[in-house]
Amino acid sequence: MLEVIATLCKELGHEVFPFNSAERAIENLCGIEPQLVIADIKMEKIGGFDVLRACHDITPMPAVIMITGYASVETALESMKLGAYDYVTKPFKIDELQMTISRALEFQSAVRENVYLKKELKERYKFENIVGTSQKMQQVYNLIAKVANTDSTILIQGESGTGKELVARALHFNSRRQHHPFVAINCSALPENLLESELFGHRKGAFTGAVQDKVGLFEEAQHGTIFLDEVNSMAAPLQTKLLRVIQERQIRRVGDTKSVPINVRVLAATNESLQDKIRTGGFREDLYYRLAVIPIEMPPLRERLEDVPLLAQYFVQKVAAISRIEPPKIEPDAIKCLGGYPWPGNVRELENAIERACALCEGGVIKVTDLPPQVSSRAGAPNPESAGNLPIGQTLDLFVKDLERRFIEETIRFNEGSRERAAKMLGISMATLYRKLAN
């Protein structure tokens, strides 16, 4: 039988390592790291279940097919409980075994890809990728390291573009929940009724258009983490429901009468002061204290300009790796220029500026002229906002609105006229973008 199965697998194009005893197979498992193990359950001395248990020491664990002449439900269940992919009974048909092998290898390929992607994600969201050596960023690092592996609810506060979602992902991928889902949603991107359905799910017929049952994001994040970005934009009725979910650790789908228990860590982010919203009646105080068990404040880039050169070099390396090019150097005048700009769009704006500069530069050197106009003007080019050209006599409110609108328009031009991409880059909803352009 060993020779028959080995010959079949070789004919299918696989590399095969046959062993005629469980002991020899177990001795060689870790050295071979197979994708698939086929083992008979009944063997001398030690059997197939021992081989199956030994497979658990390999990462990722190979798919295991058990062969048995005792086609009982108990044997099948025991092998599946121990982690076997499938089993076949003797006497088996060659095409049956061939199909089982094919399915098992497809499954194992998906498992290996998943392990690889999770490894890549964890690498991407290491603390080291939240770049900065300033004192304010060191405080952020220290706090993240302390709370990452807890289940505490965390509120990440900071302006748009400061890296709040990067912090949320770092918290998740450095916690005990890292092998479970990380589910993110921007609360400002959907109207109240749709957001409720997205978060909690709904039953068929709960409202017009609910043609089938829908699982909400809280259920999708079971045993993992849910990240509620721009939680400050959430409507009052939904705030009440979210408060109840956090308190009771249960959700109820729209249109349902039953509650579902959840085991989810909640991370939230806001780009405006929730305490100010509490004072104006725009946010529930009790929900704020539930969310802000541990607050993390992300400083705007203008308050840590000493990090700009380091961030710029980081983004150059990132762009070069993606584009598979030699990383360009940044000339000293350009570095000085980058460090003299206030970065109203924060780290996100800096990243976009570096990506633009990498695309425009020649000779492998980023010069001042390769930087966006609003940045390069700091090097002495004509600047409409320079001291001699400030619109003295205009109210501060009108000046700020005009500056904001021009910044949005420049971002739209940078994105080749795509308002959707511009809104995403600016960290605001489409509705907010249109409203600010209309002001």
SEDOTI-170882 format. One line per field, with one value per residue (C-alpha): residue number from 1; residue in one letter; y, z, x. Coordinates in steps of 0.001 Angstrom, whole numbers, plus 500000, padded with zeros to 6 digits. Layout:
# residues N
resi [NUM/...] $
resn [A/...] $
yy [Y/...] $
zz [Z/...] $
xx [X/...] $
***
This chain:
# residues 439
resi [1/2/3/4/5/6/7/8/9/10/11/12/13/14/15/16/17/18/19/20/21/22/23/24/25/26/27/28/29/30/31/32/33/34/35/36/37/38/39/40/41/42/43/44/45/46/47/48/49/50/51/52/53/54/55/56/57/58/59/60/61/62/63/64/65/66/67/68/69/70/71/72/73/74/75/76/77/78/79/80/81/82/83/84/85/86/87/88/89/90/91/92/93/94/95/96/97/98/99/100/101/102/103/104/105/106/107/108/109/110/111/112/113/114/115/116/117/118/119/120/121/122/123/124/125/126/127/128/129/130/131/132/133/134/135/136/137/138/139/140/141/142/143/144/145/146/147/148/149/150/151/152/153/154/155/156/157/158/159/160/161/162/163/164/165/166/167/168/169/170/171/172/173/174/175/176/177/178/179/180/181/182/183/184/185/186/187/188/189/190/191/192/193/194/195/196/197/198/199/200/201/202/203/204/205/206/207/208/209/210/211/212/213/214/215/216/217/218/219/220/221/222/223/224/225/226/227/228/229/230/231/232/233/234/235/236/237/238/239/240/241/242/243/244/245/246/247/248/249/250/251/252/253/254/255/256/257/258/259/260/261/262/263/264/265/266/267/268/269/270/271/272/273/274/275/276/277/278/279/280/281/282/283/284/285/286/287/288/289/290/291/292/293/294/295/296/297/298/299/300/301/302/303/304/305/306/307/308/309/310/311/312/313/314/315/316/317/318/319/320/321/322/323/324/325/326/327/328/329/330/331/332/333/334/335/336/337/338/339/340/341/342/343/344/345/346/347/348/349/350/351/352/353/354/355/356/357/358/359/360/361/362/363/364/365/366/367/368/369/370/371/372/373/374/375/376/377/378/379/380/381/382/383/384/385/386/387/388/389/390/391/392/393/394/395/396/397/398/399/400/401/402/403/404/405/406/407/408/409/410/411/412/413/414/415/416/417/418/419/420/421/422/423/424/425/426/427/428/429/430/431/432/433/434/435/436/437/438/439] $
resn [M/L/E/V/I/A/T/L/C/K/E/L/G/H/E/V/F/P/F/N/S/A/E/R/A/I/E/N/L/C/G/I/E/P/Q/L/V/I/A/D/I/K/M/E/K/I/G/G/F/D/V/L/R/A/C/H/D/I/T/P/M/P/A/V/I/M/I/T/G/Y/A/S/V/E/T/A/L/E/S/M/K/L/G/A/Y/D/Y/V/T/K/P/F/K/I/D/E/L/Q/M/T/I/S/R/A/L/E/F/Q/S/A/V/R/E/N/V/Y/L/K/K/E/L/K/E/R/Y/K/F/E/N/I/V/G/T/S/Q/K/M/Q/Q/V/Y/N/L/I/A/K/V/A/N/T/D/S/T/I/L/I/Q/G/E/S/G/T/G/K/E/L/V/A/R/A/L/H/F/N/S/R/R/Q/H/H/P/F/V/A/I/N/C/S/A/L/P/E/N/L/L/E/S/E/L/F/G/H/R/K/G/A/F/T/G/A/V/Q/D/K/V/G/L/F/E/E/A/Q/H/G/T/I/F/L/D/E/V/N/S/M/A/A/P/L/Q/T/K/L/L/R/V/I/Q/E/R/Q/I/R/R/V/G/D/T/K/S/V/P/I/N/V/R/V/L/A/A/T/N/E/S/L/Q/D/K/I/R/T/G/G/F/R/E/D/L/Y/Y/R/L/A/V/I/P/I/E/M/P/P/L/R/E/R/L/E/D/V/P/L/L/A/Q/Y/F/V/Q/K/V/A/A/I/S/R/I/E/P/P/K/I/E/P/D/A/I/K/C/L/G/G/Y/P/W/P/G/N/V/R/E/L/E/N/A/I/E/R/A/C/A/L/C/E/G/G/V/I/K/V/T/D/L/P/P/Q/V/S/S/R/A/G/A/P/N/P/E/S/A/G/N/L/P/I/G/Q/T/L/D/L/F/V/K/D/L/E/R/R/F/I/E/E/T/I/R/F/N/E/G/S/R/E/R/A/A/K/M/L/G/I/S/M/A/T/L/Y/R/K/L/A/N] $
yy [500000/502362/501780/502284/505610/506838/505979/507727/510920/510936/510554/513585/515541/515655/515091/512064/510848/507315/505635/502141/502945/505704/506111/506900/509250/511228/511468/513095/515319/518530/518163/517684/520105/518423/520038/516755/513632/510380/507907/504579/504570/500997/500353/498386/499877/503411/504358/507073/509138/509542/510800/513180/514557/515007/517082/519745/520597/521855/525445/525653/522229/519990/518631/515039/512265/509178/505710/503213/499761/500388/502671/503674/507084/507103/506679/509429/511843/511146/511843/515067/516233/515735/517960/515575/517123/513993/510198/507359/503775/500626/499369/502782/503721/505410/508284/508824/509115/511298/513729/513811/514536/517362/518975/518610/520328/523172/523608/523523/526073/528439/527859/528628/531764/532871/532289/534244/537152/537289/537303/540119/542077/541650/542781/545763/546854/546428/549358/550230/551230/554056/556306/559045/559704/562840/562843/562914/559821/558013/558533/557058/554005/553344/553513/551238/548648/548610/548220/546209/542824/543846/543775/547383/549632/552358/555762/557075/560859/563030/565106/563483/561969/561449/557635/556600/553487/552465/552574/550560/547870/547809/547291/544375/542639/542790/541350/537848/538481/538815/535529/536653/539326/543017/544800/548559/550910/554667/555791/558992/557129/555842/557346/556305/553513/551862/552187/550405/547543/547378/547255/544958/543169/542721/540127/539543/541943/544256/547215/547921/546283/543739/540755/538365/538031/539998/539427/542675/543735/543039/539392/539286/540511/537730/537011/539794/543589/546128/549617/552419/555296/558805/557623/561334/561424/558758/559875/560005/556976/554832/556058/554658/551257/551171/551955/549016/546676/547648/547265/543995/542409/541415/542646/542455/542525/545065/543417/540577/539731/537707/538946/537365/537317/538771/538610/541604/544240/547746/550412/553807/556937/560561/563531/566084/566620/564419/566454/569548/567559/566442/570102/570937/567838/566099/563066/560945/561419/557840/556455/558622/557120/553605/554265/556237/553611/554207/557320/557593/561064/561196/564489/566479/566548/570302/569515/567019/568538/566946/563644/564941/563987/560462/560086/561402/558814/556096/556991/557173/553601/552511/554033/552593/549101/549228/550673/548467/551389/552619/554903/558524/560791/563968/567066/569122/572129/569843/568370/571894/572794/569737/570614/574207/573350/572961/569889/570578/567137/565575/562342/561411/564686/564116/560592/561905/564669/562140/559819/562770/563798/560252/560219/563645/563647/563142/561673/559889/563133/564811/568587/571451/571792/568203/569015/570188/573965/574663/572967/574287/577861/577584/577664/581197/580683/583075/582353/583922/583293/584998/587865/590543/589018/588107/589452/591844/593132/589805/587977/584975/582703/583649/583340/579825/578725/580073/578340/575096/575220/575851/572918/570641/571849/571188/567670/567050/568206/565902/563035/563940/565322/562351/563782/560331/559689/563238/562722/559479/561172/564039/561647/563150/561874/562855/564808/566805/567469/568853/570933/572517/573278/574971/577255] $
zz [500000/500799/497336/495650/497381/496869/493152/492805/494448/492311/489160/490311/490357/494119/496000/498227/501424/502197/505594/506647/510347/512421/514445/511362/510005/513263/513416/509970/510130/511299/508826/505838/506856/504501/503161/503383/505542/504715/507622/508381/511748/512673/512695/514884/518202/517611/515129/512910/515746/517141/513724/513679/517103/516000/513032/515486/516195/512604/511689/509677/510470/507379/506171/507379/505673/507820/506309/508255/507744/510621/509092/512299/513128/516363/514499/512041/514782/516846/513871/513030/516664/516614/513542/510576/507313/506165/506205/503684/504394/503068/500477/498784/495137/493554/492148/495574/497236/494399/494866/498655/498168/495731/498111/501084/499217/498117/501736/502936/500314/501610/505208/504310/502440/505435/507796/505427/505178/508953/509328/506775/508585/511931/510396/508795/512027/514381/516765/514868/511860/513839/513091/515328/517933/519478/523167/522364/520168/522779/525207/522640/522091/525799/526296/523306/524540/527972/526827/523576/525208/527433/526590/527680/525461/523994/522515/520050/519710/517095/513971/510589/509131/512413/512119/514403/512405/512292/516099/516243/513988/515998/519165/517566/515868/519053/521264/522087/519618/516646/515036/515011/512812/512851/511553/510865/509934/509412/511296/509235/505932/506350/507375/510750/509576/507369/510029/512568/510126/509336/513005/514399/511344/510491/509954/506629/506231/509045/506644/502948/501074/503792/501494/503589/507013/507458/510003/511531/511983/515727/514978/512194/514707/517203/519423/517572/517488/516086/515284/515216/513354/513641/516426/517084/514039/515416/515859/519375/519036/517804/520657/523067/521347/521259/524986/525684/523543/525403/528787/528147/525630/523532/520221/518742/514990/513561/513466/515806/519273/520438/521606/520592/523038/521672/522720/520963/521933/521059/519809/518785/517249/517040/515112/517313/521053/522475/525666/523629/522009/525455/526543/523479/523857/520776/522552/525523/528546/529789/526369/526386/529681/528373/525263/526925/529497/528161/525940/523494/522103/518685/518373/515132/512974/513521/517216/516377/513361/514499/513264/509699/508293/509737/508404/504989/504735/505878/503154/500511/501403/501364/497924/496531/497807/496242/492949/492952/492376/493995/496893/495866/498169/499604/499200/502382/501138/500553/504063/505470/503444/504691/508277/507893/506734/509339/507663/508227/506696/509143/508389/505574/503767/504225/502800/499736/499285/499333/496915/494538/494910/494191/490976/489808/490850/488363/488840/492033/494043/495503/495222/496540/493123/493379/496487/496359/495802/499294/500736/498311/498918/502304/500482/499219/496256/495984/498862/498976/502709/503443/505935/503230/501456/504344/503795/506717/507345/506597/509514/510900/510162/506453/506194/507720/505474/502382/503321/504046/500743/498787/500567/499635/496015/495849/497215/494561/491847/493306/492938/489290/490015/492064/494980/496436/496651/497929/500737/501713/501684/503826/506249/505828/504414/500959/502615/504665/501573/499582/502548/503026/499293/499350/502276] $
xx [500000/502880/504341/500944/500281/503868/503699/500317/501626/504776/502670/500679/503958/504571/507820/507232/508950/507678/508248/507203/506909/505339/508561/510671/508014/507849/511661/511743/508636/510314/513174/510866/508061/505564/502416/500507/500827/499003/499053/497426/495665/496611/500369/502781/503939/502689/499963/498581/497141/500679/501826/498859/499787/503406/502193/501009/504672/505103/504165/502037/500619/500420/497095/496679/494687/494048/493581/491511/490094/487741/485138/483421/481991/484030/487336/486455/485394/488511/490819/488939/489049/492812/493074/492992/491816/489945/490043/489543/488563/490167/489677/489702/489438/492459/490385/488792/492202/493467/490552/491064/494787/494002/491481/493842/496699/494413/493353/496973/497989/495303/496464/500092/499064/497020/499964/502226/499781/499372/503159/503384/500668/502359/505658/503937/502298/505226/505702/508878/506766/505194/508136/509491/512167/510664/509765/506039/506315/508408/505536/503142/505407/505688/501931/501189/503703/502069/498461/498712/498256/495360/491656/491136/489036/491249/490412/493002/492772/494432/493987/493354/496516/498379/498353/495490/494586/498256/498270/495029/496492/499728/497677/495809/498748/500810/498060/496840/493982/496370/495241/491615/489976/490809/487705/487809/484967/484830/481724/481457/481249/477679/474329/472913/470583/473202/475902/473680/473129/476874/477840/475161/473744/470066/467381/465665/462750/463926/463679/463227/466081/466907/466387/468480/470081/473309/476062/477337/480956/480880/480087/482689/485293/484480/487538/489392/489310/486869/488164/485594/487250/485760/483457/482846/480521/478177/474539/473042/470675/473565/475776/473187/473220/477014/477133/474808/476957/480143/478445/476604/478999/475996/474625/471160/470700/468262/464825/465809/464476/467478/470857/474172/477119/480360/484005/485528/488064/486894/489307/487953/489434/488367/489754/488019/487695/484935/484974/484062/481237/480049/479818/477698/475517/476913/478373/477315/479533/478986/480006/483126/484266/483547/485666/488453/489458/492966/493325/496226/496957/498628/500529/500174/503292/503777/504415/507186/508909/512176/510691/510175/513634/513320/509763/510816/513610/511196/508691/511449/512448/508794/508102/511345/510474/506997/508263/511390/513714/516918/515905/516577/518576/517047/519210/519837/517814/514813/515157/515286/512221/510302/511189/509964/506438/503621/502005/498292/497606/500079/501984/499618/500393/504137/503869/502018/504602/507451/505643/505191/508830/510074/508033/509248/512909/515736/519185/518194/518064/514979/515306/513202/511555/510276/508243/504597/504222/502885/505991/508624/507436/509148/512498/511977/509658/506704/504390/500922/500819/504144/504163/504085/501111/498814/495261/495289/491770/490102/488475/490348/487371/487329/491117/491107/488219/489974/493250/491414/489548/492759/494428/491506/491612/495362/494787/492114/494554/497223/494733/494071/490614/489359/487416/486919/490680/491228/488691/490407/493824/492526/490853/487384/484094/482832/480029/482543/484674/481718/480575/483994/484322/480924/481822] $
***
